[in-house]
Amino acid sequence: MPLSAQQTVFDRIDQSLELAAEEKLLLAEVKRICSREIAPYAAQYDSEASFPQRSMDAIHQLGLNQMFIPEDCGGAPMSYTAYLLAVREISKACASTGIIWATNFHGMKPLIDFGTQAQRQTLLPAIAQGGLGALAITEPEAGSDATGMKTTFTPQDDHILVQGGKTFISNGDRAARLLVFGKWSEIDDPKAAISALIIEEGTAGLSVLKVEDKMGHRAAPTASINFDQCKVPRSHLLLQPGDGLKILFASLNKSRPSVAAHALGIARAAWELAVEYINQRKQSGRRIIEFQGIQFMLADLASELALCESWLWHTARLVEQGSTSFGIEASMLKMRASDLAMRMTTEAVQLLGGYGYCNDYPAERLMRDAKITQIWEGTNQVHRQLIGRSFIDRQTLS
């Protein structure tokens, strides 16, 4: 039986998930477009560092943005689990396409969760119809510590003037809607001042300064953007001035499992590539997979991948059950999944030997794509601190 026809432990994990009939049908279509319209062009888009328009067109024709948009805003909402499965499958086919699409969710979920009905119905239809969203938090001097941001929101009658800039913004040069975090000018406390609003593309004073030339995810645009007295309707402010930190933490807790699914897509791609190769390649008259040392490596990698994916679905269930206390689970997931993606791709390059180091095979691209997953949505050093700190016994502190 060929390897591709065998049922693996990973197949059984996927089959254990409870999905609605329409979700199963949609995910089958996702896999189809991944194999036909996305994976075959991933290397070309990476080499050219060009936007994967064909891949995104296929995603939009399938209406995938609608799966996380409310019905009254033009969507057809499905479960968080189904969304994460779609992220993983698209990222497995092309990591750049995967993060472009997932960023729509990262940027717009706070609007869905915290926006008024009027805000949602005004701002979300463009996303449901295929527009891109972006999440603008990071600044040159404010990365993991968001409280150091300098972007300011100054109220002026029924508008807000936005001044400042953001860097490393996924989809920043193409987004129809940007969720931007900044500090309310009338609040002095740096934490209490953080607020959030939606800026539409084409707003006067909004400009793109540069698009980064990156090591990995070369087809996914990452931009530095500038706000020069952008005049935004006051009605685009989420909740009240100073509610930004609450919105930010809630959005990160739901986007971090998404980033983990993205990392696990990269890990799965590297795993399947490496296992297929060592089942065929021979050394000293034996297939590489027949060497015991290689089998031990596979056992460790497979176990880690199975455990990470199981934790992904555990965290997804917490979200679907309405839990608001899953931040540590999300941090554990993001940290371990991204560390695994880096380890899995590194080992894939090693197993393919010289071929792994050349771009004739996707291993080197997967390795480049994996690295950023340890950095964005909070560096893994920050997540280790969050996880470790959660076990401090507050009652014993003086």
C-alpha positions, 0 to 999 in steps of 0.5 A: 500500500502506498504511503499516501493511502495509509491511514495515519495517527494524524488522520485519526485525530482529524476524523475524531473532530465533530464537524457539521455536514456543511463544514465537512463539504467546505473543507473537502473543497478547501483541500481540493483548491489547495492541491490544484490552485495553491500548492502548485504555485507556492514556490513561484510566488515565493521566488518572485516575492509576488502576491499570490493572486491566483491562490487568493482568487480561489479562496475568495471564489470559495467564499472562505471569508464568510465562514467567520463573518456574521450572517447579517453582515453577509457571512455564513459562520462556521465553527472555530474548529472548521476555521482552524482546519482551513488555516492549517490546510491552506498553510500546508499548501502555501504558508504565505497564502495561509497567513494572508487569509488568516490575518483577515480573522486576526484583524476582524474578529475584535470587530465581530466580538466588540463592535456594535451591530451598526459597526459590523454591518457597515464595515464587515460586508467588504471582508465577507465579499473577499476584502482583506483585513489587517491588525495594526499593533506593532511599532518600531519601539513597541513590539511585545510590549504594546504599551510602548506604542506612540500612535495617538488618537485625538478626538475632534468633534465627531471624528478622531485624528490618527497620528503615528505609524505601524510596522510589520503589518501583515496585509498592511498595503492591501487591507480594506479594513485595518484594526488599529491600536493607539493611545487616546490623547486625553488619557495620561496612563499609558495602559489606560489610554490604549484604544482601538478603531477601524480605518478604511482603505483610502482614508486621507493621510493613510499611506504605505511607507515600505513593504518588507523584503523578508526571509520567509513568507515572501509572497505575503506582504508585510508593510510599514504604514503611516498615519498623518492626521487621518480623519476617522469617523468617531463611529469607527471606535470600538467600545470606549476610549481606553478599552483597547487593552481589553480588546487587544488581549481578547483578540490575541487569545483567539489569533494565537491558536490561528497562528498555531494552526498556521505553524502546524500546516508548515510542520505537516508539509515538512513531515509529509515531504520528509517521510515520503523522501526517506521511504524512497531514498536509499543509502548503503542498500537500505531505505533511509527510513529503515535505519533505527536512528532515523526511526527514533527521530520520526517517533519524537517528531510524530509524537510532538505533532500529534500532541500539538494538534490534539492541544489545538483542538482542545483549545478550539473547544474551549473557545467554542464553549465560550470560555474567556480564560484560555490565554495560557492554553493559547500561549502553550499552543502557539509556543509549542506549535511554532517551536515544532514547525522550526524543528520539523522543517530543520529536520526535513532539510537534514533528512533530504541532505543536499536536496533539502538545501536547494530550492528544487525541493520545498524543504528550504522554503518551509524552513524559512517560513517556519522561523517567523512563527516563533516571533509574531503574535508574541515571541516564544520567550514572552509566551514562556514568561506568561506560562511560567508566571501563571503558576505564581501563588499570589496568596503567598506574595507579601 
